[in-house]
Amino acid sequence: MERGPLIRILKDMEGTEMELDLLISGQNDPFEIRNVEKAVELHSSHGVSIRTRQNQIWIDASLVAAAYQVRSDGH
């Protein structure tokens, strides 16, 4: 996955209760991100830094195979 779409999704999550599940290449279980406080692009071409209430997370966006989020409109 390219970093641009992922960073936009994460920035939309800042300060909300929304959750995002990422499928990482080579992993069977999704990686869940919630309570996003801040998301920024790193100097590397695919790096993303995510600060949540609980954790500081660094992701290489090129390893993300898919991202999915529960819709807020009830559908």
C-alpha positions as CSV (number, residue, x, y, z in Angstrom):
1,M,0.0,0.0,0.0
2,E,1.2,3.5,-0.7
3,R,1.8,5.7,2.2
4,G,-0.4,8.6,1.0
5,P,-3.8,6.9,1.4
6,L,-2.8,5.3,4.7
7,I,-1.7,8.6,6.2
8,R,-4.9,10.3,5.1
9,I,-7.0,7.5,6.8
10,L,-4.9,7.8,10.0
11,K,-5.2,11.6,10.0
12,D,-9.0,11.3,9.7
13,M,-8.9,9.1,12.8
14,E,-7.0,11.6,14.9
15,G,-9.1,12.4,18.1
16,T,-11.9,9.9,17.2
17,E,-12.9,6.5,18.5
18,M,-12.5,4.9,15.0
19,E,-10.4,1.8,14.7
20,L,-8.4,0.6,11.7
21,D,-7.2,-3.0,11.0
22,L,-4.2,-3.5,8.9
23,L,-3.3,-6.7,7.2
24,I,0.5,-7.0,7.1
25,S,2.2,-9.2,4.5
26,G,3.2,-12.5,6.0
27,Q,0.9,-12.2,9.0
28,N,-2.4,-14.1,9.5
29,D,-4.0,-11.8,12.1
30,P,-4.8,-8.1,11.5
31,F,-2.9,-5.4,13.4
32,E,-5.4,-3.0,15.1
33,I,-4.9,0.7,15.5
34,R,-7.2,2.8,17.7
35,N,-7.2,6.0,19.7
36,V,-5.0,7.8,17.2
37,E,-3.6,11.1,18.6
38,K,-1.2,11.9,15.7
39,A,0.1,10.4,12.5
40,V,3.0,11.7,10.5
41,E,5.1,10.7,7.5
42,L,8.7,9.8,8.2
43,H,11.7,10.8,6.0
44,S,11.8,7.3,4.5
45,S,9.7,6.7,1.4
46,H,7.2,4.4,3.2
47,G,7.6,5.2,6.9
48,V,4.7,6.3,9.1
49,S,4.8,7.2,12.7
50,I,1.5,6.8,14.7
51,R,1.0,8.0,18.3
52,T,-2.0,6.5,20.0
53,R,-3.1,6.9,23.6
54,Q,-1.5,3.5,24.4
55,N,1.5,3.2,22.0
56,Q,4.0,4.8,19.7
57,I,3.9,2.8,16.4
58,W,6.2,2.9,13.3
59,I,4.9,1.2,10.1
60,D,6.5,0.6,6.8
61,A,3.4,1.2,4.6
62,S,4.8,-0.9,1.8
63,L,4.2,-4.0,3.9
64,V,0.5,-3.2,4.4
65,A,-1.5,-5.5,2.1
66,A,-5.0,-4.2,3.1
67,A,-6.7,-1.8,5.5
68,Y,-10.3,-2.0,6.7
69,Q,-12.4,0.0,9.0
70,V,-16.0,-0.3,10.4
71,R,-18.3,2.1,8.6
72,S,-19.7,4.8,10.8
73,D,-23.0,5.1,8.8
74,G,-24.4,1.7,10.1
75,H,-24.2,-0.1,6.7
